[in-house]
Amino acid sequence: MAVKPRPPLSPEAFQALTGVSDDTLARLAAYVELLGKWQRRINLVGRRTLADVWRRHVLDSAQLLPLLPADTEVVLDLGSGAGFPGLVLAVMGTAPAQLVEANGRKCAFLREVVRVTEAPAIVHNCRMEDLKPFAADVITARALAPLEKLLAHARPFLAGGGLCLFLKGRTAQQELTESAKNWMMTVTRVDSISDPSGVILKLEDISPRHG
């Protein structure tokens, strides 16, 4: 029997799920509007995902907010793309976000969203390996690279006690198994509320096994 598709998530339903203020909802709506306009010129997200943008992108990003420690001061978002999840978290009022994206046109989009929404975020137009390391309390990434590569990119930036929040799909367990050969960490798996096949990997106490 075929699974009936879920109707698109509305902004009002998103607000009911997350408890964001009317002001925050308005700024997220401005973000979504810019995404639709810029998508016509540059490829920011999968075209089909725009039909359910509030679930596929906004809620998918916003669900990380409760997992951030209360004393978080710096969020580093690797391979930000269209700003998911890092820029959504910044719009929602988290600690300032550092957004790293190598594509210049995507960086132009990110800067326009930051300007319009007045989000506390800085855009770095460079490859992750070219960014001078600084201490980050939380490192985020979505649909970017296999876990082992993400850990290698994240390690220079992890502050003492820092953690990683990586949005993953069906390959999460396989990636954990592979990365365990070279990395030690404490893993907490959190089911995604936006994608039945998705999972959030909360990774702490990260260190390489060999030196």
Secondary structure, 3 states (H helix, E strand, C coil): CCCCCCCCCCHHHHHHHHCCCHHHHHHHHHHHHHHHHHHCCCCCCCHHHHHHHHHHHHHHHHCCHHHCCCCCCCEEEECCCCCCCHHHHHHCCCCCEEEEECCHHHHHHHHHHHHHHCCCEEEEECCHHHCCCCCEEEEEEECCCCHHHHHHHHHHHEEEEEEEEEEECCCHHHHHHHHCCCEEEEEEEEECCCCCCCEEEEEEEEEECCC
